[in-house]
């Protein structure tokens, strides 16, 4: 069958490394991509600026929405196990043209997220170097050094990456836990308070912009499915890792942001964020923990950004790999290294795109933080949220028709509720896009336009294959490492 991975093909050179990642590896890889320390120090102040003391409760609400999404997405994973997670899911549920458009949007979104993070790494590294060595080195020097190291580690294979990501994640999480311990031990600004979790405060309609921003904290948790072909223990490992990741993000971020609220006081956190958002969290470190720990935190900001770069590099590579393997992109991208099983050609392409972006910003003197980081993050954020919403619809359509035995909650209620919530979040993000990008109308329209063009290109590519290469088109989104598809899967694939 075209595009189907048989047992023999799984032993061929051009397959990913099977049984390479356990639950811990998957969880660490996904959470590293989210860069917890960077988010809390550099992004959470913007959340406080829009939501004040309601931010911790906002993380829990967003966690419920993402949990509902995960229920449907992971139920769908029983039938789809493919490195092109969004692509495969949407193709099975909404048809191959829609899936192809989703694949191109996913490639664009993950690359935008990865490449934009070089802006953060470059800025943090340049500031840290100047602080310790009193020498000014351009940001792009550090960005390119980081790029080379990420490319090398990606080439070494997922085993090496997973080990490094695990160590870095533990370190950046530990420093946040230390901060929490010191703040709570000192009693904060005026004692403990549960005001941050009061439903009336959290669900205030005025917090719309906050929810648009808080949703970004979960961006990339679904990447567990991207690594499903490399998971040890099959889809059970992927499901377990996904639920752990969602729960950790919601609870840990809610806890840490609540600690920050306690450090300032629930009635003062909003004003503090407005007065100095850049140093809001850094000031908590400087006030409550010993100076050496604050210095460690500043160094860990670099490793946090680097971990995100490496994790997102691996995620973007696997989308390139999946699309190359099935003919949506050049077949050469669907090749893996015979020894490491890394999608090395896809890695070279991703590295080249990142290098081109960094060099362009350097040559034209564009701002790496306000430009590269914010614009790329906004593009990635929009793309991922749109893909979440499309996945919900695809899950409902597929499971209702092909797997009604999964139950009404898994097939309809959970994905349906998450779709409604994500549609609202997408509207809120578009409404508050200038807040995310810090840019004017022209730049914002360009960012949205890039996402739309990516979708159109993907759809047109699928329609071209249907007209010119029916055999190749018939094999789209059919690769599954779990063995031959069932009769139900055959039916829905043929219908698509």
C-alpha positions as CSV (number, residue, x, y, z in Angstrom):
1,X,0.0,0.0,0.0
2,X,1.4,3.4,-0.9
3,X,2.9,5.3,2.1
4,X,2.2,2.5,4.5
5,X,5.0,1.5,6.9
6,X,5.3,-2.3,7.0
7,X,7.5,-4.2,9.3
8,X,10.2,-4.5,6.7
9,X,10.0,-0.8,5.9
10,X,10.5,0.0,9.6
11,X,13.8,-1.8,9.4
12,X,14.9,0.2,6.4
13,X,17.4,3.1,6.7
14,X,14.8,5.8,6.2
15,X,12.8,5.4,9.4
16,X,12.9,7.2,12.7
17,X,14.5,5.6,15.7
18,X,11.8,3.3,17.1
19,X,11.5,2.7,20.9
20,X,13.9,5.6,21.6
21,X,11.8,7.7,24.0
22,X,10.1,6.7,27.2
23,X,7.4,8.7,29.0
24,X,10.0,10.8,30.8
25,X,11.8,11.6,27.6
26,X,8.6,12.7,25.9
27,X,7.5,14.9,28.9
28,X,11.0,16.5,29.2
29,X,11.2,17.2,25.5
30,X,7.7,18.8,25.4
31,X,8.2,20.9,28.5
32,X,11.7,22.0,27.4
33,X,10.1,23.4,24.3
34,X,7.9,25.5,26.5
35,X,10.9,27.0,28.3
36,X,9.3,27.3,31.8
37,X,11.9,29.7,33.2
38,X,11.9,31.9,30.1
39,X,8.1,32.0,30.2
40,X,7.9,33.0,33.8
41,X,10.6,35.6,33.7
42,X,10.1,37.1,30.3
43,X,6.5,36.4,29.3
44,X,4.4,36.1,32.5
45,X,4.8,39.8,33.3
46,X,2.7,40.6,30.2
47,X,0.1,38.2,31.5
48,X,0.0,40.1,34.8
49,X,-0.2,43.3,32.9
50,X,-3.5,42.2,31.4
51,X,-4.9,39.9,34.1
52,X,-3.4,41.0,37.4
53,X,-4.0,38.6,40.2
54,X,-6.3,36.5,38.1
55,X,-3.4,35.0,36.1
56,X,-2.8,31.8,38.3
57,X,-6.5,30.9,37.9
58,X,-6.3,31.6,34.2
59,X,-3.7,28.9,33.9
60,X,-6.0,26.4,35.5
61,X,-8.9,27.3,33.2
62,X,-6.6,27.0,30.2
63,X,-5.4,23.7,31.5
64,X,-9.0,22.4,31.6
65,X,-9.5,23.4,27.9
66,X,-6.2,21.8,26.9
67,X,-7.1,18.7,28.9
68,X,-10.4,18.4,27.0
69,X,-8.4,18.8,23.8
70,X,-6.0,16.1,24.8
71,X,-8.9,13.6,25.5
72,X,-10.0,13.8,21.9
73,X,-6.6,14.1,20.4
74,X,-5.3,11.1,22.3
75,X,-8.4,9.0,21.5
76,X,-7.6,9.7,17.9
77,X,-4.1,8.6,18.4
78,X,-5.3,5.0,18.7
79,X,-5.9,5.2,15.0
80,X,-3.1,7.6,13.9
81,X,0.5,7.2,14.9
82,X,2.6,9.4,12.6
83,X,5.3,12.0,13.0
84,X,3.1,14.5,11.2
85,X,0.7,14.7,14.1
86,X,-1.6,17.5,13.0
87,X,-1.3,16.6,9.4
88,X,-2.3,12.9,9.9
89,X,-5.2,13.7,12.3
90,X,-6.7,16.4,10.2
91,X,-6.3,14.4,7.0
92,X,-8.1,11.4,8.5
93,X,-10.9,13.6,9.8
94,X,-11.4,16.4,7.3
95,X,-9.8,15.1,4.2
96,X,-6.4,15.1,2.6
97,X,-6.5,18.6,1.1
98,X,-7.3,20.0,4.6
99,X,-4.7,17.8,6.1
100,X,-2.1,19.0,3.6
101,X,-3.0,22.6,4.3
102,X,-2.6,21.9,8.0
103,X,0.7,20.2,7.5
104,X,2.1,23.3,5.7
105,X,0.7,25.5,8.5
106,X,2.3,23.3,11.1
107,X,5.7,23.4,9.4
108,X,5.4,27.2,9.2
109,X,4.3,27.5,12.9
110,X,6.9,25.3,14.4
111,X,9.7,26.9,12.3
112,X,8.5,30.3,13.3
113,X,8.5,29.4,17.0
114,X,12.0,27.8,16.7
115,X,13.6,30.5,14.7
116,X,12.1,33.3,16.8
117,X,13.7,31.9,19.9
118,X,17.1,32.7,18.5
119,X,16.2,36.3,19.1
120,X,15.8,35.6,22.8
121,X,18.9,33.5,23.0
122,X,21.0,36.1,21.3
123,X,19.7,39.0,23.5
124,X,20.1,37.0,26.8
125,X,23.5,35.8,25.9
126,X,24.8,39.2,24.8
127,X,23.6,40.8,28.0
128,X,25.0,38.0,30.2
129,X,28.4,38.2,28.4
130,X,28.6,41.9,28.7
131,X,27.7,41.7,32.4
132,X,30.4,39.1,33.3
133,X,33.1,40.0,30.8
134,X,32.4,43.7,30.1
135,X,32.6,43.2,26.4
136,X,29.8,44.0,23.9
137,X,29.4,41.2,21.4
138,X,26.5,41.4,18.8
139,X,23.5,39.2,19.6
140,X,23.7,37.4,16.3
141,X,27.1,35.9,17.2
142,X,25.6,34.0,20.0
143,X,22.5,33.1,18.0
144,X,24.7,31.6,15.3
145,X,26.8,29.7,17.8
146,X,23.6,28.3,19.3
147,X,22.3,27.4,15.9
148,X,25.4,25.4,15.1
149,X,25.1,23.5,18.4
150,X,21.4,22.8,17.9
151,X,22.1,21.5,14.4
152,X,24.8,19.2,15.7
153,X,22.7,17.8,18.5
154,X,19.8,17.3,16.2
155,X,22.1,15.3,13.9
156,X,23.3,13.2,16.8
157,X,19.7,11.8,17.2
158,X,16.8,12.0,19.6
159,X,18.7,10.0,22.3
160,X,21.2,12.7,22.8
161,X,18.7,15.5,22.6
162,X,16.4,13.9,25.2
163,X,19.1,13.5,27.8
164,X,20.3,17.1,27.4
165,X,16.7,18.4,27.5
166,X,16.0,16.4,30.7
167,X,18.9,17.9,32.5
168,X,18.2,21.5,31.4
169,X,14.5,21.2,32.3
170,X,15.2,19.9,35.8
171,X,17.6,22.8,36.4
172,X,15.3,25.6,35.3
173,X,12.4,24.1,37.2
174,X,14.4,23.7,40.3
175,X,15.4,27.4,40.4
176,X,11.7,28.3,40.2
177,X,10.9,25.9,43.0
178,X,13.7,27.5,45.1
179,X,12.1,31.0,44.5
180,X,8.7,29.7,45.6
181,X,10.2,28.2,48.8
182,X,11.8,31.5,49.8
183,X,8.8,33.7,49.0
184,X,6.4,31.4,50.9
185,X,8.8,31.1,53.8
186,X,8.9,34.9,54.1
187,X,5.1,35.1,53.9
188,X,5.0,37.2,50.7
189,X,3.8,40.8,50.8
190,X,0.9,40.3,53.2
191,X,0.2,36.6,53.8
192,X,-1.3,34.0,51.6
193,X,-4.5,34.6,49.7
194,X,-6.7,32.5,47.4
195,X,-8.1,35.5,45.5
196,X,-6.2,34.5,42.4
197,X,-8.4,31.5,42.0
198,X,-11.8,33.1,42.8
199,X,-14.1,32.2,39.8
200,X,-15.6,35.7,39.7
201,X,-12.2,37.3,39.4
202,X,-10.7,34.7,37.0
203,X,-13.7,34.6,34.6
204,X,-14.2,38.4,34.5
205,X,-14.8,39.3,30.8
206,X,-12.2,42.0,31.1
207,X,-9.6,39.2,31.2
208,X,-10.0,38.3,27.6
209,X,-6.5,39.5,26.6
210,X,-5.0,37.6,29.5
211,X,-6.6,34.3,28.3
212,X,-5.3,35.0,24.8
213,X,-1.8,35.2,26.3
214,X,-2.1,32.4,28.8
215,X,-3.1,29.9,26.1
216,X,0.4,30.4,24.7
217,X,1.9,28.7,27.8
218,X,0.6,25.4,26.5
219,X,1.8,26.0,22.9
220,X,3.6,22.8,21.8
221,X,2.4,20.3,24.4
222,X,0.8,18.3,21.6
223,X,4.3,17.6,20.3
224,X,4.2,14.3,22.2
225,X,2.3,13.0,19.1
226,X,5.0,14.2,16.8
227,X,7.5,11.9,18.5
228,X,4.9,9.0,18.5
229,X,6.9,6.9,16.0
230,X,9.9,7.1,18.4
231,X,8.0,6.3,21.6
232,X,8.9,3.3,23.6
233,X,5.8,1.4,24.7
234,X,3.6,2.6,21.9
235,X,0.7,5.0,22.0
236,X,0.2,4.4,25.7
237,X,3.4,6.2,26.3
238,X,2.3,9.1,24.2
239,X,-1.0,9.4,25.9
240,X,0.6,9.2,29.4
241,X,3.2,11.9,28.5
242,X,0.5,14.2,27.0
243,X,-1.7,14.2,30.1
244,X,1.3,14.6,32.4
245,X,2.5,17.6,30.3
246,X,-0.9,19.3,30.4
247,X,-1.3,18.7,34.1
248,X,2.2,20.0,34.9
249,X,1.9,23.1,32.8
250,X,-1.4,24.1,34.3
251,X,-0.6,23.3,38.0
252,X,3.1,24.4,38.0
253,X,2.5,27.7,36.2
254,X,-0.5,28.4,38.3
255,X,1.5,27.8,41.4
256,X,4.6,29.8,40.4
257,X,2.5,32.8,39.2
258,X,0.5,32.6,42.4
259,X,3.8,32.8,44.3
260,X,4.7,36.0,42.3
261,X,1.3,37.4,43.2
262,X,2.0,36.7,46.8
263,X,5.4,38.4,46.6
264,X,3.7,41.7,45.5
265,X,0.2,41.4,46.9
266,X,-2.9,40.6,44.9
267,X,-3.9,44.3,44.9
268,X,-0.5,45.5,43.7
269,X,0.7,42.9,41.1
270,X,-1.1,44.6,38.2
271,X,0.4,48.0,38.9
272,X,3.8,46.5,39.4
273,X,3.6,44.8,36.0
274,X,2.6,48.0,34.4
275,X,5.4,50.0,36.1
276,X,8.2,47.6,35.1
277,X,7.2,44.4,33.2
278,X,10.8,43.6,32.1
279,X,12.1,43.2,35.7
280,X,8.9,42.1,37.4
281,X,10.0,38.6,38.2
282,X,13.7,39.4,38.3
283,X,12.9,41.8,41.2
284,X,11.3,39.0,43.1
285,X,14.4,36.9,42.8
286,X,16.6,39.8,43.9
287,X,14.4,40.6,46.9
288,X,13.7,37.1,48.2
289,X,16.6,34.8,47.4
290,X,20.3,34.9,48.0
291,X,22.3,36.8,45.2
292,X,24.1,33.7,44.0
293,X,20.8,32.0,43.2
294,X,19.7,35.1,41.2
295,X,22.9,34.8,39.2
296,X,22.3,31.2,38.5
297,X,18.8,32.1,37.3
298,X,20.2,34.5,34.8
299,X,22.5,31.9,33.4
300,X,19.7,29.3,33.3
301,X,17.7,31.8,31.2
302,X,20.2,31.0,28.5
303,X,19.9,27.2,28.9
304,X,16.1,27.5,29.0
305,X,16.1,29.3,25.6
306,X,18.6,26.8,24.2
307,X,16.5,23.9,25.4
308,X,13.5,25.3,23.7
309,X,15.5,25.8,20.5
310,X,16.6,22.1,20.5
311,X,13.2,20.7,21.3
312,X,11.5,22.8,18.6
313,X,14.2,22.0,16.1
314,X,13.4,18.3,16.6
315,X,9.7,18.9,16.3
316,X,10.0,21.0,13.1
317,X,12.3,18.4,11.6
318,X,9.8,15.6,12.0
319,X,7.1,17.6,10.2
320,X,9.6,18.1,7.3
321,X,10.4,14.4,7.5
322,X,6.7,13.3,7.5
323,X,5.9,15.6,4.6
324,X,8.9,14.5,2.6
325,X,8.2,10.8,3.2
326,X,4.7,11.2,1.7
327,X,5.6,13.4,-1.2
328,X,4.1,16.7,0.0
329,X,7.6,18.1,0.1
330,X,10.7,16.8,-1.8
331,X,11.3,13.2,-1.0
332,X,14.9,13.9,0.1
333,X,13.5,15.3,3.3
334,X,12.1,11.9,4.2
335,X,15.6,10.4,4.6
336,X,17.1,9.5,8.0
337,X,20.7,8.9,9.0
338,X,21.4,5.2,8.8
339,X,23.1,5.2,12.3
340,X,21.3,7.8,14.4
341,X,18.0,7.6,12.6
342,X,17.8,11.4,12.8
343,X,16.0,13.2,9.9
344,X,19.2,14.8,9.0
345,X,18.2,16.3,5.7
346,X,15.2,17.9,7.3
347,X,17.5,19.2,10.0
348,X,19.8,20.8,7.4
349,X,16.8,22.6,5.9
350,X,15.5,23.8,9.2
351,X,19.0,25.0,10.2
352,X,19.4,26.8,6.8
353,X,16.0,28.6,7.3
354,X,17.0,29.7,10.8
355,X,20.4,30.9,9.7
356,X,18.9,32.9,6.9
357,X,16.5,34.6,9.3
358,X,19.2,35.4,11.8
359,X,21.5,36.8,9.1
360,X,18.7,38.8,7.6
361,X,17.9,40.5,10.9
362,X,21.6,41.1,11.5
363,X,22.3,42.6,8.1
364,X,19.4,45.0,8.2
365,X,19.9,45.9,11.8
366,X,16.4,44.7,12.9
367,X,15.6,44.2,16.6
368,X,16.1,40.6,17.6
369,X,13.7,40.8,20.5
370,X,10.9,43.1,19.4
371,X,11.2,41.8,15.8
372,X,12.5,38.3,15.5
373,X,11.1,37.0,18.8
374,X,7.7,38.7,19.0
375,X,6.8,38.4,15.3
376,X,7.9,34.8,14.9
377,X,6.2,33.8,18.2
378,X,2.9,35.5,17.1
379,X,3.0,33.6,13.8
380,X,3.6,30.3,15.6
381,X,1.0,31.0,18.2
382,X,-1.7,31.8,15.6
383,X,-0.8,28.7,13.6
384,X,-0.8,26.3,16.6
385,X,-4.2,27.6,17.9
386,X,-5.8,27.3,14.5
387,X,-4.4,23.7,14.2
388,X,-5.8,22.8,17.7
389,X,-9.2,24.0,16.6
390,X,-9.1,22.1,13.3
391,X,-7.9,19.0,15.2
392,X,-11.0,19.2,17.4
393,X,-13.3,19.1,14.3
394,X,-11.3,16.4,12.7
395,X,-11.5,14.2,15.8
396,X,-15.2,14.6,16.1
397,X,-15.8,13.8,12.5
398,X,-13.5,10.8,12.5
399,X,-14.5,9.2,15.8
400,X,-18.2,9.7,15.4
401,X,-18.1,7.9,12.1
402,X,-15.4,5.3,12.7
403,X,-15.1,4.7,16.4
404,X,-18.5,5.4,18.2
405,X,-17.5,2.8,20.7
406,X,-15.1,5.3,22.2
407,X,-18.1,6.9,23.9
408,X,-19.9,10.2,23.6
409,X,-17.5,12.1,25.9
410,X,-14.4,11.2,24.0
411,X,-15.8,11.5,20.5
412,X,-18.0,14.6,20.9
413,X,-18.3,16.4,24.2
414,X,-14.6,16.8,25.1
415,X,-13.4,17.8,21.6
416,X,-16.6,19.9,21.0
417,X,-16.1,21.9,24.2
418,X,-12.4,22.4,23.5
419,X,-13.2,23.6,19.9
420,X,-15.6,26.2,21.2
421,X,-13.1,27.4,23.8
422,X,-10.2,27.5,21.2
423,X,-12.4,29.4,18.7
424,X,-12.9,32.0,21.4
425,X,-9.1,32.0,22.1
426,X,-8.3,32.4,18.4
427,X,-10.7,35.4,18.2
428,X,-9.0,36.9,21.3
429,X,-5.6,36.4,19.9
430,X,-6.5,38.0,16.6
431,X,-8.2,40.9,18.5
432,X,-5.1,41.4,20.6
433,X,-2.4,40.7,17.9
434,X,-0.8,44.2,18.3
435,X,-0.2,43.3,21.9
436,X,1.6,40.1,20.9
437,X,3.7,41.6,18.1
438,X,4.2,45.1,19.3
439,X,3.9,46.1,15.7
440,X,1.6,48.0,13.4
441,X,-1.2,47.0,11.1
442,X,1.1,46.2,8.1
443,X,3.3,43.8,10.1
444,X,0.3,42.1,11.7
445,X,-1.5,41.6,8.3
446,X,1.7,40.1,6.9
447,X,2.0,37.7,9.8
448,X,-1.6,36.5,9.4
449,X,-1.1,36.4,5.6
450,X,1.9,34.1,5.9
451,X,-0.2,31.6,7.8
452,X,-3.0,31.8,5.3
453,X,-0.6,31.4,2.3
454,X,0.9,28.3,4.0
455,X,-2.6,26.7,4.2
456,X,-3.4,27.5,0.6
457,X,-0.1,26.2,-0.6
458,X,-0.7,22.9,1.2
459,X,-4.2,22.5,-0.2
460,X,-3.1,23.3,-3.7
461,X,-0.3,20.7,-3.4
462,X,-2.7,18.0,-2.4
463,X,-5.1,18.9,-5.2
464,X,-2.2,18.8,-7.6
465,X,-1.3,15.3,-6.4
466,X,-4.9,14.1,-6.7
467,X,-5.0,15.3,-10.3
468,X,-1.5,14.3,-11.4
469,X,-0.4,11.5,-9.1
470,X,-3.5,9.6,-7.8
471,X,-1.4,6.8,-6.4
472,X,0.7,9.1,-4.3
473,X,-2.4,11.0,-3.3
474,X,-4.0,7.8,-2.1
475,X,-1.1,7.2,0.2
476,X,-1.2,10.5,2.0
477,X,-1.6,10.4,5.8
478,X,-1.6,6.6,5.7
479,X,1.7,5.9,7.4
480,X,1.3,4.3,10.8
481,X,4.0,2.4,12.7
482,X,1.3,0.4,14.5
483,X,0.8,-1.9,11.6
484,X,-1.8,-2.2,8.9
485,X,-4.8,0.0,9.3
486,X,-8.1,-1.5,10.2
487,X,-11.0,-1.8,7.9
488,X,-12.5,1.3,9.4
489,X,-9.3,3.2,8.8
490,X,-9.3,2.0,5.2
491,X,-12.8,3.3,4.7
492,X,-12.2,6.7,6.1
493,X,-8.9,7.1,4.2
494,X,-10.5,6.1,1.0
495,X,-13.4,8.5,1.6
496,X,-11.0,11.4,2.3
